[in-house]
């Protein structure tokens, strides 16, 4: 009977430690998942910024090209008239 109580206590303690380990492992996994999600979100945000920047640069270059063509036309007209 005494032996039985000791073994019960040991199994209970063992289960407790297993539960503790499991909780810790679960917590670490959750933390890792959260970190991964955060990293992915940051990468997506960076990609959006890059696209936006690229689009703005393209728009700027188009407007610059149009302005250059306009200036060239004006120069041609002024050189002919002058």
NUPAVO-822509 format. One record per atom (N, C-alpha, C): residue number from 0; residue in one letter; x, y, z. Coordinates in pm, 1 decimal, m for minus. Each point is the difference from the previous one (the first is absolute). Layout:
<atoms>
+-----+------+----------+----------+----------+
|  nr | rest |     east |    north |       up |
+-----+------+----------+----------+----------+
| NUM |    A |        X |        Y |        Z |
...
+-----+------+----------+----------+----------+
</atoms>
This chain:
<atoms>
+-----+------+----------+----------+----------+
|  nr | rest |     east |    north |       up |
+-----+------+----------+----------+----------+
|   0 |    X |     81.4 |   m118.5 |      0.0 |
|   0 |    X |    m81.4 |    118.5 |      0.0 |
|   0 |    X |     87.2 |    127.0 |      0.0 |
|   1 |    X |     99.0 |     m1.4 |     83.7 |
|   1 |    X |     90.9 |    113.2 |      6.4 |
|   1 |    X |     69.8 |     17.5 |   m135.5 |
|   2 |    X |     42.8 |   m111.1 |    m54.8 |
|   2 |    X |     68.4 |      2.1 |   m129.3 |
|   2 |    X |    m91.4 |     59.0 |   m109.3 |
|   3 |    X |   m124.8 |    m37.2 |      5.9 |
|   3 |    X |    m99.4 |     46.2 |    m96.4 |
|   3 |    X |    m12.3 |    152.2 |      4.2 |
|   4 |    X |     m3.7 |     56.6 |    119.5 |
|   4 |    X |    m11.4 |    145.3 |     13.8 |
|   4 |    X |    121.3 |     69.9 |    m59.7 |
|   5 |    X |    115.0 |    m55.4 |     26.8 |
|   5 |    X |    123.8 |     58.3 |    m53.7 |
|   5 |    X |     m3.6 |     m2.5 |   m152.0 |
|   6 |    X |    m37.2 |   m112.1 |    m55.1 |
|   6 |    X |     m4.5 |    m11.2 |   m146.4 |
|   6 |    X |   m105.9 |     94.5 |    m58.4 |
|   7 |    X |   m113.0 |     14.5 |     69.7 |
|   7 |    X |   m103.3 |     93.2 |    m46.3 |
|   7 |    X |     53.8 |    142.0 |     m3.1 |
|   8 |    X |     70.1 |     33.8 |    107.7 |
|   8 |    X |     55.9 |    134.4 |      9.2 |
|   8 |    X |    101.8 |     21.8 |   m112.7 |
|   9 |    X |     82.2 |   m100.0 |    m23.2 |
|   9 |    X |    101.8 |     10.6 |   m104.6 |
|   9 |    X |    m65.2 |     17.6 |   m137.4 |
|  10 |    X |   m102.4 |    m80.9 |    m25.4 |
|  10 |    X |    m67.6 |     12.9 |   m130.2 |
|  10 |    X |    m65.4 |    136.9 |    m13.5 |
|  11 |    X |    m60.9 |     48.1 |    108.0 |
|  11 |    X |    m62.3 |    132.1 |     m2.9 |
|  11 |    X |    105.0 |    107.0 |    m29.8 |
|  12 |    X |    112.2 |     m7.4 |     69.8 |
|  12 |    X |    108.3 |     96.4 |    m21.1 |
|  12 |    X |     51.5 |     m8.5 |   m143.6 |
|  13 |    X |     11.9 |   m123.4 |    m44.5 |
|  13 |    X |     47.6 |    m20.7 |   m136.7 |
|  13 |    X |    m96.4 |     63.0 |   m100.4 |
|  14 |    X |   m128.7 |    m24.1 |     22.6 |
|  14 |    X |   m100.8 |     58.2 |    m88.7 |
|  14 |    X |      5.2 |    152.4 |      4.3 |
|  15 |    X |     17.0 |     52.1 |    119.9 |
|  15 |    X |      9.4 |    145.6 |     14.9 |
|  15 |    X |    117.6 |     54.4 |    m80.3 |
|  16 |    X |    113.6 |    m67.1 |     11.2 |
|  16 |    X |    118.2 |     46.7 |    m72.1 |
|  16 |    X |    m21.0 |    m11.7 |   m151.5 |
|  17 |    X |    m66.5 |   m107.9 |    m40.6 |
|  17 |    X |    m28.4 |    m17.7 |   m142.7 |
|  17 |    X |    m93.7 |    111.4 |    m47.3 |
|  18 |    X |   m102.1 |     28.0 |     81.4 |
|  18 |    X |    m92.8 |    108.6 |    m33.6 |
|  18 |    X |     74.1 |    133.5 |    m10.1 |
|  19 |    X |     89.4 |     22.7 |     95.1 |
|  19 |    X |     77.8 |    123.8 |      1.8 |
|  19 |    X |     83.8 |     10.3 |   m128.2 |
|  20 |    X |     67.7 |   m109.0 |    m31.6 |
|  20 |    X |     82.8 |     m1.1 |   m121.3 |
|  20 |    X |    m85.8 |     26.7 |   m123.5 |
|  21 |    X |   m114.7 |    m63.6 |     m1.9 |
|  21 |    X |    m91.1 |     17.0 |   m112.8 |
|  21 |    X |    m45.3 |    145.4 |    m13.3 |
|  22 |    X |    m34.7 |     59.9 |    114.9 |
|  22 |    X |    m42.2 |    140.6 |     m0.8 |
|  22 |    X |    112.1 |     90.1 |    m51.0 |
|  23 |    X |    119.6 |    m25.2 |     48.8 |
|  23 |    X |    115.4 |     80.7 |    m41.1 |
|  23 |    X |     22.8 |    m14.1 |   m150.1 |
|  24 |    X |     m6.0 |   m123.7 |    m47.0 |
|  24 |    X |     20.2 |    m26.2 |   m142.1 |
|  24 |    X |   m106.3 |     71.3 |    m83.2 |
|  25 |    X |   m124.2 |     m8.2 |     45.8 |
|  25 |    X |   m111.9 |     63.5 |    m68.6 |
|  25 |    X |     20.6 |    151.1 |     m6.2 |
|  26 |    X |     43.6 |     56.4 |    112.9 |
|  26 |    X |     23.4 |    143.2 |     10.2 |
|  26 |    X |    109.1 |     43.0 |    m98.7 |
|  27 |    X |    108.0 |    m78.3 |     m5.3 |
|  27 |    X |    110.0 |     31.3 |    m90.9 |
|  27 |    X |    m47.6 |     m4.9 |   m145.0 |
|  28 |    X |    m79.7 |   m102.1 |    m29.6 |
|  28 |    X |    m52.4 |    m16.7 |   m135.4 |
|  28 |    X |    m86.4 |    119.6 |    m38.0 |
|  29 |    X |    m85.1 |     41.8 |     92.9 |
|  29 |    X |    m89.0 |    113.6 |    m22.7 |
|  29 |    X |     82.6 |    126.6 |    m24.7 |
|  30 |    X |    103.5 |     17.5 |     82.2 |
|  30 |    X |     86.6 |    116.2 |    m11.3 |
|  30 |    X |     69.7 |      1.0 |   m136.9 |
|  31 |    X |     47.8 |   m116.8 |    m40.0 |
|  31 |    X |     68.6 |    m13.8 |   m127.6 |
|  31 |    X |    m94.5 |     33.0 |   m115.5 |
|  32 |    X |   m122.5 |    m49.4 |     10.3 |
|  32 |    X |   m102.2 |     24.2 |   m102.4 |
|  32 |    X |    m29.1 |    149.6 |    m10.4 |
|  33 |    X |    m12.1 |     65.1 |    116.1 |
|  33 |    X |    m28.1 |    143.0 |      5.6 |
|  33 |    X |    114.4 |     78.6 |    m65.0 |
|  34 |    X |    122.5 |    m41.3 |     30.4 |
|  34 |    X |    118.1 |     65.5 |    m54.4 |
|  34 |    X |      2.2 |    m14.3 |   m152.1 |
|  35 |    X |    m30.9 |   m119.9 |    m47.0 |
|  35 |    X |     m2.3 |    m28.2 |   m143.2 |
|  35 |    X |   m104.9 |     86.8 |    m69.5 |
|  36 |    X |   m117.6 |      9.7 |     60.2 |
|  36 |    X |   m109.3 |     80.6 |    m55.6 |
|  36 |    X |     41.9 |    146.4 |     m8.4 |
|  37 |    X |     63.4 |     48.9 |    105.5 |
|  37 |    X |     44.7 |    138.7 |      3.7 |
|  37 |    X |    101.7 |     25.7 |   m110.9 |
|  38 |    X |     92.6 |    m92.9 |    m17.4 |
|  38 |    X |    102.3 |     12.9 |   m103.4 |
|  38 |    X |    m64.4 |      4.4 |   m138.4 |
|  39 |    X |    m97.3 |    m88.6 |    m23.3 |
|  39 |    X |    m68.8 |     m3.0 |   m129.0 |
|  39 |    X |    m73.0 |    131.4 |    m25.7 |
|  40 |    X |    m64.7 |     52.7 |    102.1 |
|  40 |    X |    m70.4 |    127.7 |    m14.8 |
|  40 |    X |     97.0 |    112.5 |    m34.3 |
|  41 |    X |    116.2 |      0.7 |     65.5 |
|  41 |    X |    100.6 |    102.3 |    m27.7 |
|  41 |    X |     50.0 |    m11.2 |   m143.9 |
|  42 |    X |     21.1 |   m124.4 |    m45.2 |
|  42 |    X |     45.2 |    m20.5 |   m137.6 |
|  42 |    X |   m104.8 |     47.3 |   m100.2 |
|  43 |    X |   m127.0 |    m28.4 |     28.7 |
|  43 |    X |   m108.6 |     45.3 |    m87.4 |
|  43 |    X |     m4.4 |    152.7 |     m5.9 |
|  44 |    X |     15.4 |     62.6 |    116.5 |
|  44 |    X |     m1.8 |    146.7 |      7.3 |
|  44 |    X |    116.3 |     57.2 |    m81.2 |
|  45 |    X |    116.7 |    m60.1 |     13.0 |
|  45 |    X |    118.0 |     43.8 |    m75.0 |
|  45 |    X |    m24.5 |    m14.3 |   m149.7 |
|  46 |    X |    m61.0 |   m110.2 |    m39.2 |
|  46 |    X |    m31.8 |    m23.9 |   m141.8 |
|  46 |    X |    m96.9 |    106.4 |    m51.1 |
|  47 |    X |   m100.7 |     33.6 |     80.0 |
|  47 |    X |    m95.3 |    106.0 |    m38.0 |
|  47 |    X |     71.5 |    132.6 |    m19.7 |
|  48 |    X |     90.3 |     30.9 |     93.6 |
|  48 |    X |     76.6 |    125.3 |    m10.3 |
|  48 |    X |     81.1 |      3.2 |   m129.8 |
|  49 |    X |     66.8 |   m113.7 |    m27.7 |
|  49 |    X |     80.4 |     m9.0 |   m121.7 |
|  49 |    X |    m85.1 |     24.0 |   m124.1 |
|  50 |    X |   m116.8 |    m65.2 |     m5.0 |
|  50 |    X |    m90.2 |     17.0 |   m115.3 |
|  50 |    X |    m43.4 |    144.8 |    m14.1 |
|  51 |    X |    m36.8 |     60.3 |    113.2 |
|  51 |    X |    m45.0 |    138.8 |     m0.9 |
|  51 |    X |    111.7 |     90.2 |    m52.9 |
|  52 |    X |    120.7 |    m21.9 |     53.2 |
|  52 |    X |    114.7 |     80.4 |    m42.0 |
|  52 |    X |     24.5 |    m15.7 |   m149.6 |
|  53 |    X |     m4.6 |   m124.8 |    m48.5 |
|  53 |    X |     22.3 |    m29.1 |   m140.8 |
|  53 |    X |   m104.9 |     71.2 |    m85.9 |
|  54 |    X |   m127.5 |     m9.3 |     43.6 |
|  54 |    X |   m109.0 |     64.8 |    m74.0 |
|  54 |    X |     22.0 |    150.6 |     m5.6 |
|  55 |    X |     36.6 |     59.7 |    115.5 |
|  55 |    X |     23.5 |    144.7 |      4.0 |
|  55 |    X |    116.1 |     38.3 |    m91.4 |
|  56 |    X |    106.4 |    m79.9 |      0.5 |
|  56 |    X |    115.0 |     26.9 |    m86.6 |
|  56 |    X |    m39.4 |     m6.5 |   m147.5 |
|  57 |    X |    m81.8 |   m101.3 |    m34.0 |
|  57 |    X |    m45.4 |    m13.2 |   m138.9 |
|  57 |    X |    m84.0 |    120.6 |    m41.1 |
|  58 |    X |    m92.1 |     39.3 |     87.9 |
|  58 |    X |    m84.2 |    116.3 |    m29.7 |
|  58 |    X |     85.4 |    125.5 |    m17.6 |
|  59 |    X |     97.9 |     13.3 |     87.7 |
|  59 |    X |     88.6 |    115.3 |     m5.6 |
|  59 |    X |     78.6 |      1.5 |   m130.8 |
|  60 |    X |     52.0 |   m116.2 |    m39.1 |
|  60 |    X |     77.6 |     m7.4 |   m124.5 |
|  60 |    X |    m88.1 |     30.6 |   m121.0 |
|  61 |    X |   m125.3 |    m45.9 |      2.7 |
|  61 |    X |    m92.8 |     29.7 |   m109.9 |
|  61 |    X |    m23.7 |    150.4 |     m9.4 |
|  62 |    X |    m28.2 |     62.6 |    113.2 |
|  62 |    X |    m24.3 |    145.6 |     m1.3 |
|  62 |    X |    125.8 |     73.9 |    m44.8 |
|  63 |    X |    116.7 |    m46.4 |     42.7 |
|  63 |    X |    126.0 |     62.4 |    m39.0 |
|  63 |    X |     19.2 |    m11.4 |   m151.2 |
|  64 |    X |    m29.7 |   m117.4 |    m55.5 |
|  64 |    X |     13.8 |    m23.8 |   m143.6 |
|  64 |    X |    m91.8 |     94.2 |    m78.6 |
|  65 |    X |   m124.0 |     11.5 |     48.4 |
|  65 |    X |    m96.2 |     89.2 |    m65.7 |
|  65 |    X |     50.4 |    144.2 |      2.9 |
|  66 |    X |     49.4 |     42.5 |    114.8 |
|  66 |    X |     51.3 |    137.1 |     13.5 |
|  66 |    X |    119.8 |     22.0 |    m92.2 |
|  67 |    X |     89.9 |    m98.7 |     m8.5 |
|  67 |    X |    116.7 |     11.4 |    m87.6 |
|  67 |    X |    m42.5 |     15.9 |   m145.6 |
|  68 |    X |    m97.2 |    m80.7 |    m42.4 |
|  68 |    X |    m49.4 |     10.0 |   m137.9 |
|  68 |    X |    m57.9 |    138.8 |    m25.9 |
|  69 |    X |    m75.9 |     50.2 |     96.8 |
|  69 |    X |    m61.5 |    133.2 |    m12.2 |
|  69 |    X |    109.6 |    106.6 |    m14.4 |
|  70 |    X |    103.5 |    m10.9 |     82.9 |
|  70 |    X |    111.3 |     97.0 |     m5.2 |
|  70 |    X |     70.3 |     m5.0 |   m136.0 |
|  71 |    X |     21.8 |   m122.5 |    m49.0 |
|  71 |    X |     66.2 |    m14.2 |   m130.3 |
|  71 |    X |    m83.0 |     66.4 |   m110.1 |
|  72 |    X |   m131.2 |    m19.4 |      4.4 |
|  72 |    X |    m87.1 |     63.3 |    m99.6 |
|  72 |    X |     11.3 |    151.8 |      8.4 |
|  73 |    X |     m0.8 |     51.2 |    125.2 |
|  73 |    X |     11.5 |    144.2 |     19.1 |
|  73 |    X |    132.8 |     51.2 |    m53.8 |
|  74 |    X |    107.6 |    m73.6 |     23.2 |
|  74 |    X |    132.8 |     40.0 |    m49.0 |
|  74 |    X |      1.7 |      4.4 |   m152.2 |
|  75 |    X |    m57.9 |   m101.5 |    m61.4 |
|  75 |    X |     m4.7 |     m5.3 |   m147.3 |
|  75 |    X |    m74.2 |    121.6 |    m54.4 |
|  76 |    X |   m114.0 |     29.3 |     61.2 |
|  76 |    X |    m80.1 |    113.0 |    m46.7 |
|  76 |    X |     74.7 |    131.6 |     19.7 |
|  77 |    X |     65.3 |     14.1 |    114.8 |
|  77 |    X |     71.9 |    126.0 |     26.3 |
|  77 |    X |    121.3 |     12.4 |    m90.7 |
|  78 |    X |     69.1 |   m111.6 |    m29.2 |
|  78 |    X |    118.9 |      5.9 |    m85.8 |
|  78 |    X |    m40.0 |     34.2 |   m143.3 |
|  79 |    X |   m113.8 |    m47.5 |    m47.0 |
|  79 |    X |    m47.1 |     30.0 |   m135.9 |
|  79 |    X |    m41.4 |    147.0 |    m11.0 |
|  80 |    X |    m69.3 |     44.6 |    102.1 |
|  80 |    X |    m49.4 |    137.0 |     m2.0 |
|  80 |    X |    114.5 |     99.2 |     20.3 |
|  81 |    X |     97.8 |    m37.9 |     80.3 |
|  81 |    X |    108.7 |     90.5 |     35.8 |
|  81 |    X |     99.5 |     10.8 |   m108.3 |
+-----+------+----------+----------+----------+
</atoms>
